[in-house]
Amino acid sequence: MANQEQKHTNKQLLIKGLKRLALALPLLVLTTYAFTFTFLNKETIPMYYVLPLAILGMAGTIYTLFSGIKLILKSIF
């Protein structure tokens, strides 16, 4: 048992993944708010400008969340 080589956590990757998750949390709140805002104001013109931005923001948020989780898992295992 003493000869088994243990892999240790890569701290740089762990910190990078946690930073991505920390970035994704405010993005998640803001894009959800923007998406809800567009459907509450259907009669106004800015809805047509904010809706595509909200959809792109949500896609970016989902990508950021999954890449952060992937980096954390990569650093641990």
Secondary structure, 3 states (H helix, E strand, C coil): CCCCCCCCCCHHHHHHHHHHHHHHHHHHHHHHHHHHHHHHCCCCCHHHHHHHHHHHHHHHHHHHHHHHHHHHHHHHC
